[in-house]
Amino acid sequence: MTDKNKVVVDLLNEIIEMEISGVVRYLHYALMVKGPNRIPIVKWFHDQANEGYQHASIIGEKVTALGGHPTLRVSAVPETKTHKVLDILKESLEFEEAALEKYKSVLKHCHDDVALEELIRSMVRMETEHIEEVIKMLDTTH
């Protein structure tokens, strides 16, 4: 593996760790939601967990394509013991913003790898859309 690939693989492995932690995080959130709006919010959290798994799988495939070894580590998921929906959504927003920054950090290392750049740009788009959606969900003025 080239030195350039090692830097990219290390960053991609950090992303895998985050995405897998997102699976755990969103599953936990889905299990903890209570109240009259539970059903659509639980579905949304389950969808987020499934997407985290898909993203980790896609990024893992890129790691092996670059000659690397996908990590088995998972980023820590803090238990805040706060399970009110708005609080959970605020935690989700912070998590999504951190994931977006991690994806953006890979862009600096794509150079001539158009496929990698396109993959990461698509992930940046999806993470940005998640952030926008959470911000809309947090808007209680309407």
N, C-alpha and C positions, 0 to 999 in steps of 0.2 A: 504494500500500500504506500502511495506517495505521501510526502509530508502534508501536501495540500488536502489530500483525501482524509488524512488522520484528523486534521482540524475540523473538517466538515463532518466526519463520522462522530467525533466527540460531541459536536453541537447537536447532531441528529439524535444521538443517544440521550442527551439531556431532554430533547423534545419527547422521545419515547417515554422517558420517566414521567414527564409532565402529563402526557396524554393518558397513560395508564393510571396515574393518580387522579385524573379527571374522571375516569370510569368509576373508581372507588368513591370519589367525592360526590358525583351526581347520583349514583345509586343510593348513597347514604341520604342525600337530600330528598330523593324520591320517597324513601321509606319514612322520613320524619315529617313530611308535610301533613298537616291536619287542617280541617276547616271546610267551609262550603265550596271553595274553589279548588279543592284538592285534585280532582280528576284531571283537568287540563294541565295543571302545573306538574303533577306526577308524570304524565305522559311526556311533557317537555323535558323533564330531567332524565327520564329513561332514554329519550331520543339523544340527548347530549351524551349520556354514558355510552350508548352504541356508537355514536360518532367518534368519541374518544378512542374506542377500540379500533375502529376503522382507520383513523389517522395513525395510531401507533403501528398498525399492520403495514400501512403504506410506507411510512417512514422506515420501518424495519426492513422492508424489501429494498429500499434505496440504500440502507446501510450495508446490506449484504452485496448489493450490486457494486458498491464502491470498495468491496474487499474487507469490510469491517464485520464486527460481531455485535449483534443487537444486545443491548443491556438487559439484565434481569432485575435491575433496581427500579424502585418506584419512589417518586418524590413523596415526601411526608405530606399527609393530609391532616391539618390541625383539626382537632375536635373542639369547637368553640362552645358547644352545648347551647348554641343559639339556633332555634329551629323555627322562628317566625319567618314567614315567606319573604318579606322585604329584607330581613337580615341575611337570609340565605342568598337572595339575589345579589346583595351587595358583595358577599363573599365570592359569588360566581363572577361578578364583574371584575374584581381584583384578579382572580385566577385567569380569566380570559385575557385581560390586559397583559399579564405576565407571559402568557403563552404567545401572544402576538409579538411581543418584544423578542422572545426567543426565536421565533420564526424569522423575524426581520434580521436578526443577527447572522443568520445563515446566508442571506442575500449578499452580504459583503464578500463571501467566499466562493460564489458561483462562477465567476470569471467567464470561461468559455464553455461551461457545461449548461447548454440551453435547456436540456431536459430537467436538470436539477433546479435551475432558475424558474422554469415554468411551474414545476411542482410546488416549490416554496411560495411563489406568487399566488398560486391558487389557494394554498393554505392560509396565506396572509389575508386574502379576500374573505375566506370563510370565517376566520377568527374575527376580522373586522365586522362582518355581518352579525356574528354572535354578540359582540360588544354592543352594536347598535340595537339589537333586539332586547338585550338585558336593560339597556338604558331606557328603552320604551316601556318595558315592563315595570321599571322602577318609577316611572312618571305617574304619580297618583293625583295629578292636578285635573285629570279628565274624568 
